[in-house]
Amino acid sequence: MSDSPKRPRIVRNDYRALHPPQAAAWKPSLAVSVVIPAYGAQEKLDLTLAALAAQTYPADLMEVVVVDDNSAPPLRLPGLRPEHTRLVTTTPDSWGSAHGVNTGVAHADGQVILRLDSDMVAYRDHVEAQMRWHHAADYLAVLGHKRFTAWEPGRLTPEQVHEKVLVGEGEALFAVEDSTAHWIEKVIADTDGLTAHHPTNYRVFIGATGSLHRDFFKTAGGLDTDLRLGSDTEFAYRLSQAGAVFVPETTSSAWHLGIPQMQEKEEEGRRQRVPYIAQRVPLHGWRRTAAPRAWRVPLVDMVVDITGANVSEVDAAVAPVLGGPDGDVRVTLVTGQGPAPQDRASILAGDGAQLRLVEELYGHEARVRLSAQAPEPDPAVPYRLLLPRPVPLRAKSLGRMLQLMERVDAGLVLAELPDGPPARLERTAAFARARHIAGDTGLDQVVAGIWGATVFADLTAPEPEGTVFNPPPADLARRFARKYFDARQRARLRAMLKR
């Protein structure tokens, strides 16, 4: 599959290569569904809908789905609202914003989903500004801008809001000097508008206002309704794992009416949500300082083909990782066969003797599983280490590979092994984006082009003194480059190794 015009090759998170259409010659073609999860606060919802009724995006390409999360009394649609507005009610089997958003998406018809909170007053071009990006690529997560302002019931009517927004004076509804910015603006500023890639860029795509293609929403699996707090952070992490590019849209803005509860009770909110998020987001900062334990989603999936190996060889590859500082792993031992036979003749010999010992050695280790075949990549796990056979590792072998990957910000690290193919450390997000762009053809080359690749000198070498980062020797880099990459990727690899 060749690159689609909607799937250009964006390097890491540098979306500056995109050229969103400009107003002079732009004819929008994508339909957008603005999904508004709501619980009570009818007055704020009325203002939100009044502002949406004044948007510049074509009315025939925009619908609004208001999702009432079983409010008492039930919410109603006011007279001043966008032409295509529907009100749906969530099922009683769950509750919360995640359930509301998923319900709204299930009822939406648009190709793009724009999630908007029910206490937001959007500027006139707020929807259009986000939609321009989605006409340039279909795997973007676009974050809308907002400022928080104090809320005074009865201060504004829907008619007043509509009139101001319609003439392009939405910013005059409240005093900017009395409003506050969101903490994510500092993250955006510190990363040059998110173009300087960092694995945790996803954390800015939370709540209030943001958009993405509906198919990409479904690819990521929607929001986790088991999470009452932090569901948007966890969903944003899964979007990053699926290969999303995060784009902050700052040419337009919106007013957030009132200070969110999570800001007013910031410390308590953090205590309530961190354990839930940390179980599901291996890149969460708390995981780096928490005591060793098994996690719901591990940092690394380590897959080892143990076909024909003996128990000592398997243990030499697995035990140092599990017992070392980088034990946040899930190990799959690929046997190439079913469970070992237990008949009398095979107790001390036969094809199943060694496998039976491996089963006994690791049968009660929660981080290890045996499988006849290699598992499909888990989209929730950020890194995947593939060993074509068991090799004797050191306590910090995995950590050294991970540090190299992050040091050069690569999507793929290859480590040469004697007598056979190399070991591979893959960044899940890089390979997910490569598949989205180009299908399953030439994945390594696509990853090298959009994220970069490098080589690791010796996976089984003793631990070095001092820093654990060792640049690969030039001759090894050249040998790997000739074998695995074309001329363009070889030049990129050489440049990366000089950093």
C-alpha positions as CSV (number, residue, x, y, z in Angstrom):
1,M,0.0,0.0,0.0
2,S,1.4,3.4,-1.0
3,D,1.1,6.5,1.2
4,S,-2.4,8.1,1.1
5,P,-2.8,11.9,0.8
6,K,-4.5,11.6,4.2
7,R,-1.6,9.6,5.6
8,P,1.6,11.6,5.0
9,R,4.8,10.5,6.7
10,I,5.2,12.6,9.8
11,V,8.5,12.2,11.6
12,R,7.8,11.5,15.3
13,N,5.5,14.4,16.4
14,D,6.8,17.1,14.0
15,Y,3.5,18.0,12.4
16,R,5.0,21.1,10.8
17,A,5.4,19.1,7.6
18,L,1.6,19.3,7.2
19,H,0.0,22.1,5.3
20,P,-3.6,22.5,6.5
21,P,-5.8,24.2,3.9
22,Q,-6.2,27.9,4.2
23,A,-9.4,29.9,4.1
24,A,-9.1,31.6,0.7
25,A,-9.4,28.4,-1.3
26,W,-10.7,25.9,1.2
27,K,-13.8,23.8,0.6
28,P,-14.4,21.6,3.6
29,S,-15.4,18.0,2.8
30,L,-15.3,16.2,6.2
31,A,-18.4,16.0,8.4
32,V,-17.8,16.6,12.1
33,S,-19.8,15.4,15.1
34,V,-19.4,17.6,18.1
35,V,-20.0,15.2,21.1
36,I,-21.0,16.9,24.3
37,P,-21.1,14.7,27.4
38,A,-23.3,16.5,30.0
39,Y,-24.6,16.0,33.5
40,G,-26.9,18.8,34.8
41,A,-25.9,22.5,34.5
42,Q,-28.6,23.3,31.9
43,E,-27.6,27.0,31.9
44,K,-24.0,26.3,30.9
45,L,-25.1,23.9,28.2
46,D,-27.4,26.5,26.7
47,L,-24.5,28.9,26.3
48,T,-22.3,26.1,24.8
49,L,-25.0,25.4,22.2
50,A,-25.5,29.1,21.5
51,A,-21.8,29.5,20.6
52,L,-21.9,26.4,18.4
53,A,-24.8,27.8,16.5
54,A,-22.5,30.7,15.4
55,Q,-19.6,28.6,14.1
56,T,-18.0,29.2,10.7
57,Y,-17.8,25.5,9.8
58,P,-20.5,24.7,7.3
59,A,-23.8,23.8,9.1
60,D,-24.5,20.9,6.6
61,L,-21.2,19.3,7.7
62,M,-21.6,19.7,11.4
63,E,-23.9,17.9,13.8
64,V,-24.0,18.1,17.6
65,V,-24.7,15.1,19.8
66,V,-25.5,16.1,23.4
67,V,-25.3,13.1,25.8
68,D,-27.3,13.4,29.0
69,D,-25.7,11.2,31.6
70,N,-29.0,10.6,33.4
71,S,-29.4,14.2,34.8
72,A,-32.2,14.9,37.3
73,P,-34.1,16.8,36.0
74,P,-33.3,15.6,32.5
75,L,-31.5,18.0,30.2
76,R,-33.4,19.6,27.3
77,L,-32.4,21.2,24.0
78,P,-32.8,25.0,24.0
79,G,-34.3,26.8,21.0
80,L,-31.0,28.5,20.2
81,R,-28.8,25.6,19.0
82,P,-27.1,24.4,15.8
83,E,-29.4,23.1,13.1
84,H,-28.4,19.5,13.4
85,T,-28.5,18.8,17.1
86,R,-29.6,15.7,18.9
87,L,-30.1,14.7,22.5
88,V,-29.4,11.2,23.6
89,T,-29.4,9.6,27.1
90,T,-26.8,7.2,28.4
91,T,-27.7,3.7,29.4
92,P,-27.9,3.1,33.1
93,D,-25.3,0.4,33.1
94,S,-22.5,2.9,33.6
95,W,-21.9,6.6,34.2
96,G,-19.3,9.3,33.9
97,S,-17.7,11.3,31.1
98,A,-16.1,8.3,29.5
99,H,-19.4,6.5,29.1
100,G,-20.9,9.7,27.8
101,V,-18.3,10.2,25.1
102,N,-18.5,6.6,24.0
103,T,-22.3,6.9,23.8
104,G,-22.1,10.0,21.8
105,V,-19.6,8.5,19.3
106,A,-21.8,5.5,18.9
107,H,-24.6,7.9,17.8
108,A,-22.4,10.1,15.7
109,D,-22.4,10.2,11.9
110,G,-19.5,12.5,11.3
111,Q,-16.1,11.4,10.0
112,V,-14.4,13.4,12.7
113,I,-15.3,13.5,16.4
114,L,-14.8,16.7,18.3
115,R,-15.3,16.3,22.0
116,L,-16.5,19.4,23.8
117,D,-17.4,19.8,27.4
118,S,-20.9,21.1,28.2
119,D,-19.4,24.2,30.0
120,M,-17.4,25.5,27.0
121,V,-18.1,28.7,25.0
122,A,-16.2,28.3,21.7
123,Y,-15.0,31.1,19.5
124,R,-16.5,31.5,16.1
125,D,-13.8,29.5,14.2
126,H,-13.1,27.0,17.0
127,V,-14.5,24.0,15.1
128,E,-13.1,25.1,11.7
129,A,-9.6,25.6,13.2
130,Q,-9.4,22.0,14.4
131,M,-11.0,20.6,11.2
132,R,-8.4,22.2,8.9
133,W,-5.8,19.8,10.4
134,H,-8.0,16.7,9.9
135,H,-8.2,17.5,6.2
136,A,-4.4,17.2,6.1
137,A,-4.0,13.8,7.8
138,D,-6.3,11.2,9.4
139,Y,-4.2,10.2,12.4
140,L,-4.0,13.4,14.3
141,A,-5.2,14.2,17.8
142,V,-5.9,17.9,17.7
143,L,-6.1,19.8,21.0
144,G,-8.3,22.9,21.2
145,H,-7.2,25.9,23.2
146,K,-9.1,27.3,26.2
147,R,-9.0,29.6,29.1
148,F,-10.7,29.2,32.5
149,T,-12.9,32.0,33.7
150,A,-15.0,32.5,36.8
151,W,-18.7,31.5,36.4
152,E,-21.5,33.8,37.5
153,P,-25.0,32.3,36.9
154,G,-27.3,34.6,35.0
155,R,-24.5,36.9,33.8
156,L,-25.0,36.0,30.1
157,T,-28.0,34.8,28.0
158,P,-27.7,32.4,25.1
159,E,-28.7,35.3,22.8
160,Q,-25.9,37.5,24.1
161,V,-23.3,34.7,23.6
162,H,-24.6,33.9,20.1
163,E,-24.5,37.6,19.1
164,K,-20.9,38.1,20.2
165,V,-19.6,34.8,18.8
166,L,-21.4,35.4,15.5
167,V,-19.5,38.7,14.9
168,G,-16.2,37.2,15.8
169,E,-16.0,38.8,19.3
170,G,-16.1,35.6,21.4
171,E,-12.9,36.7,23.2
172,A,-14.8,39.8,24.5
173,L,-17.3,37.8,26.5
174,F,-14.9,37.7,29.5
175,A,-11.8,39.6,30.6
176,V,-8.6,37.7,29.6
177,E,-6.8,39.3,32.6
178,D,-9.3,37.6,35.0
179,S,-8.9,34.2,33.4
180,T,-6.3,31.5,33.8
181,A,-4.4,29.2,31.5
182,H,-4.3,25.4,31.7
183,W,-1.1,23.7,32.8
184,I,-0.8,22.0,29.5
185,E,0.2,25.3,27.9
186,K,3.6,25.1,29.7
187,V,4.1,21.6,28.3
188,I,3.3,22.8,24.8
189,A,5.7,25.8,25.2
190,D,8.5,23.6,26.6
191,T,8.3,21.2,23.6
192,D,8.2,23.9,20.9
193,G,4.5,23.3,20.3
194,L,4.9,19.5,20.9
195,T,7.1,19.2,17.8
196,A,10.0,18.2,20.1
197,H,9.0,14.6,20.6
198,H,8.7,13.1,24.0
199,P,7.0,9.8,24.8
200,T,4.6,11.6,27.2
201,N,3.3,14.2,24.8
202,Y,0.0,12.4,24.9
203,R,-0.8,13.8,28.4
204,V,-1.9,17.2,27.0
205,F,-4.8,15.6,25.1
206,I,-7.3,15.7,27.9
207,G,-10.9,16.8,28.3
208,A,-12.7,20.0,27.4
209,T,-12.0,20.3,23.6
210,G,-10.2,18.0,21.2
211,S,-10.8,16.1,18.0
212,L,-9.8,13.1,16.0
213,H,-11.1,11.0,13.1
214,R,-13.8,8.6,14.2
215,D,-12.1,5.6,12.7
216,F,-9.0,6.4,14.7
217,F,-11.1,6.7,17.9
218,K,-12.4,3.2,17.2
219,T,-8.8,1.9,16.5
220,A,-7.7,3.1,19.9
221,G,-10.7,1.4,21.5
222,G,-12.7,4.4,22.9
223,L,-12.5,5.5,26.5
224,D,-12.3,3.1,29.4
225,T,-15.6,3.3,31.2
226,D,-14.1,1.6,34.3
227,L,-12.1,4.7,35.0
228,R,-14.2,7.4,36.7
229,L,-11.2,9.7,36.8
230,G,-8.3,9.9,34.4
231,S,-10.1,8.2,31.5
232,D,-9.1,10.9,29.0
233,T,-5.4,10.6,30.0
234,E,-5.5,6.8,29.6
235,F,-7.2,7.2,26.3
236,A,-4.7,9.7,25.1
237,Y,-1.9,7.2,25.9
238,R,-3.6,4.6,23.8
239,L,-3.9,7.1,21.0
240,S,-0.2,7.6,21.1
241,Q,0.4,3.9,21.1
242,A,-1.8,3.7,18.0
243,G,0.6,6.2,16.3
244,A,-1.3,9.5,16.8
245,V,0.4,12.8,16.1
246,F,-0.7,15.4,18.7
247,V,-1.3,18.9,17.4
248,P,-2.1,21.9,19.6
249,E,-4.5,24.3,17.8
250,T,-3.9,27.8,19.2
251,T,-5.3,30.1,16.4
252,S,-8.7,29.9,18.0
253,S,-9.9,29.4,21.6
254,A,-12.8,28.9,24.0
255,W,-13.9,29.9,27.4
256,H,-14.3,27.3,30.1
257,L,-17.1,28.4,32.4
258,G,-15.8,27.9,36.0
259,I,-12.8,26.2,37.5
260,P,-12.9,22.3,37.1
261,Q,-13.2,20.2,40.2
262,M,-9.9,18.5,39.3
263,Q,-8.1,21.9,39.6
264,E,-9.9,23.0,42.8
265,K,-9.0,19.7,44.4
266,E,-5.8,19.0,42.6
267,E,-4.0,17.0,45.3
268,E,-7.0,14.9,46.2
269,G,-7.7,14.3,42.5
270,R,-4.2,13.1,41.9
271,R,-4.3,10.6,44.8
272,Q,-7.6,9.3,43.5
273,R,-6.6,8.7,39.9
274,V,-2.8,7.9,39.9
275,P,-3.2,4.2,41.0
276,Y,-5.7,3.6,38.2
277,I,-3.7,5.4,35.5
278,A,-0.3,3.9,36.6
279,Q,-1.7,0.4,36.2
280,R,-2.7,1.1,32.6
281,V,0.0,3.7,31.5
282,P,3.5,2.3,31.8
283,L,5.1,5.6,30.9
284,H,3.4,7.4,33.8
285,G,6.1,9.1,36.0
286,W,5.0,7.4,39.2
287,R,6.0,4.0,37.7
288,R,9.6,5.0,37.8
289,T,9.7,5.5,41.5
290,A,7.1,2.8,42.7
291,A,8.3,-0.3,44.4
292,P,8.8,-3.4,42.1
293,R,5.5,-5.2,41.4
294,A,3.5,-6.7,38.5
295,W,1.4,-4.2,36.6
296,R,-1.7,-4.5,34.6
297,V,0.1,-3.2,31.5
298,P,3.9,-3.8,31.5
299,L,6.5,-1.5,30.1
300,V,8.0,-4.1,27.8
301,D,6.8,-7.3,26.1
302,M,9.7,-9.7,25.9
303,V,9.1,-12.5,23.4
304,V,11.7,-15.3,23.3
305,D,11.7,-18.2,20.8
306,I,12.8,-21.1,22.9
307,T,12.3,-23.8,20.3
308,G,14.9,-26.5,20.9
309,A,16.5,-24.7,23.9
310,N,17.3,-26.3,27.2
311,V,16.1,-25.0,30.5
312,S,19.5,-23.5,31.4
313,E,19.6,-21.4,28.2
314,V,16.1,-20.1,28.9
315,D,16.8,-19.2,32.5
316,A,20.0,-17.4,31.4
317,A,17.9,-15.1,29.2
318,V,14.9,-14.6,31.5
319,A,16.1,-14.6,35.1
320,P,18.4,-11.6,34.9
321,V,15.6,-9.5,33.5
322,L,13.0,-10.6,36.0
323,G,15.4,-10.1,38.9
324,G,17.1,-7.0,37.7
325,P,16.1,-3.3,37.8
326,D,14.2,-3.6,34.5
327,G,11.7,-6.2,35.6
328,D,8.6,-4.3,34.4
329,V,8.1,-6.9,31.7
330,R,5.8,-9.6,30.5
331,V,7.8,-12.5,29.1
332,T,6.3,-14.8,26.4
333,L,8.3,-18.0,25.8
334,V,7.4,-19.3,22.4
335,T,7.7,-23.1,22.4
336,G,6.6,-24.0,18.9
337,Q,4.5,-26.8,20.3
338,G,1.8,-27.6,22.8
339,P,2.3,-28.6,26.5
340,A,5.1,-31.0,27.2
341,P,4.1,-34.7,27.3
342,Q,3.8,-36.3,30.7
343,D,4.0,-40.0,29.7
344,R,6.4,-42.5,31.4
345,A,8.8,-42.8,28.4
346,S,9.5,-39.1,28.3
347,I,10.3,-38.4,32.0
348,L,14.1,-38.2,31.5
349,A,14.4,-37.9,27.8
350,G,12.4,-37.1,24.7
351,D,11.2,-33.9,23.0
352,G,9.3,-32.7,26.1
353,A,11.9,-33.1,28.8
354,Q,13.4,-29.6,28.6
355,L,10.1,-27.9,28.0
356,R,8.6,-29.7,31.1
357,L,11.5,-28.2,33.2
358,V,10.8,-24.7,31.8
359,E,7.1,-25.1,32.6
360,E,7.9,-26.1,36.1
361,L,10.5,-23.3,36.6
362,Y,8.3,-20.5,35.4
363,G,4.8,-21.9,35.9
364,H,4.2,-19.8,39.0
365,E,5.9,-16.6,37.8
366,A,3.0,-14.2,37.0
367,R,5.2,-12.2,34.5
368,V,6.0,-15.3,32.3
369,R,3.7,-17.2,30.0
370,L,4.3,-20.0,27.5
371,S,2.8,-20.0,24.1
372,A,3.0,-22.3,21.1
373,Q,3.1,-19.2,18.8
374,A,4.4,-15.7,19.1
375,P,1.6,-13.3,20.2
376,E,0.4,-10.4,18.2
377,P,1.8,-7.0,19.4
378,D,-0.1,-5.7,22.4
379,P,-1.1,-2.1,21.4
380,A,-1.1,-1.0,25.1
381,V,2.6,-2.0,25.8
382,P,5.0,0.7,24.7
383,Y,8.0,-1.5,23.9
384,R,8.5,-5.0,22.5
385,L,11.8,-7.0,22.7
386,L,12.0,-9.9,20.3
387,L,14.7,-12.5,20.8
388,P,15.0,-15.1,18.0
389,R,16.6,-17.5,20.6
390,P,17.6,-17.4,24.3
391,V,20.8,-15.5,24.9
392,P,22.5,-14.9,28.2
393,L,21.5,-11.4,29.3
394,R,22.8,-9.2,32.1
395,A,20.7,-7.5,34.8
396,K,20.8,-4.2,32.8
397,S,20.8,-5.5,29.2
398,L,17.2,-4.5,28.6
399,G,17.6,-1.2,30.4
400,R,20.6,-0.3,28.2
401,M,18.7,-1.0,25.0
402,L,15.8,1.1,26.3
403,Q,18.1,3.9,27.2
404,L,19.7,3.8,23.7
405,M,16.3,3.9,22.1
406,E,15.3,7.0,24.1
407,R,18.7,8.6,23.7
408,V,18.4,8.7,19.9
409,D,14.5,8.7,20.0
410,A,14.4,5.7,17.7
411,G,11.5,3.5,16.7
412,L,13.7,0.4,16.2
413,V,16.9,-0.9,17.8
414,L,18.6,-3.9,16.4
415,A,21.2,-6.0,18.3
416,E,23.4,-8.4,16.5
417,L,23.6,-12.0,17.8
418,P,26.0,-14.7,16.8
419,D,24.7,-17.2,14.2
420,G,21.3,-15.8,13.3
421,P,19.0,-12.8,13.0
422,P,19.3,-9.9,15.3
423,A,17.4,-9.1,18.5
424,R,14.8,-6.3,18.0
425,L,13.5,-3.7,20.3
426,E,10.4,-2.1,18.8
427,R,8.6,1.1,19.8
428,T,4.9,0.2,19.5
429,A,3.8,3.7,18.5
430,A,6.3,3.8,15.7
431,F,5.2,0.5,14.2
432,A,1.5,1.3,14.7
433,R,1.9,4.5,12.7
434,A,3.9,2.7,10.0
435,R,1.1,0.2,9.6
436,H,-1.4,3.0,9.4
437,I,0.6,4.8,6.7
438,A,1.8,1.9,4.5
439,G,0.2,-1.4,5.6
440,D,2.4,-4.3,6.4
441,T,4.9,-3.8,3.6
442,G,8.5,-2.8,4.5
443,L,7.7,-1.8,8.1
444,D,11.3,-1.5,9.2
445,Q,12.1,0.9,6.4
446,V,9.0,3.0,7.1
447,V,9.8,3.1,10.8
448,A,13.4,4.1,10.0
449,G,12.0,7.0,7.9
450,I,9.3,8.3,10.3
451,W,11.0,7.6,13.7
452,G,14.5,6.4,13.1
453,A,16.5,3.2,13.8
454,T,19.8,2.4,15.4
455,V,21.9,-0.6,16.4
456,F,23.0,-1.9,19.8
457,A,26.6,-3.1,20.0
458,D,26.4,-6.2,22.2
459,L,23.3,-7.4,24.0
460,T,25.2,-9.9,26.1
461,A,28.3,-7.8,27.0
462,P,29.2,-7.1,30.7
463,E,27.7,-4.0,32.2
464,P,29.9,-1.0,31.3
465,E,31.3,1.3,34.0
466,G,29.6,4.7,34.4
467,T,27.0,5.7,31.8
468,V,25.0,2.8,30.3
469,F,24.8,4.5,26.9
470,N,27.4,3.2,24.5
471,P,27.2,4.4,20.8
472,P,27.5,1.5,18.5
473,P,30.8,0.9,16.7
474,A,30.9,2.4,13.2
475,D,31.6,-0.9,11.5
476,L,28.6,-2.5,13.2
477,A,26.4,0.4,12.2
478,R,27.5,0.2,8.6
479,R,27.0,-3.6,8.5
480,F,23.5,-3.3,9.8
481,A,22.6,-0.3,7.6
482,R,23.7,-2.1,4.4
483,K,21.7,-5.2,5.4
484,Y,18.5,-3.6,6.6
485,F,18.0,-0.1,5.1
486,D,18.0,1.6,1.7
487,A,20.3,4.6,0.8
488,R,18.0,7.2,2.2
489,Q,17.5,5.4,5.5
490,R,21.2,4.7,5.7
491,A,22.0,8.4,5.5
492,R,19.4,9.1,8.2
493,L,20.9,6.4,10.4
494,R,24.4,7.9,10.0
495,A,23.1,11.3,11.0
496,M,21.3,9.9,14.1
497,L,24.4,8.0,15.2
498,K,26.4,11.3,15.2
499,R,24.1,12.9,17.8
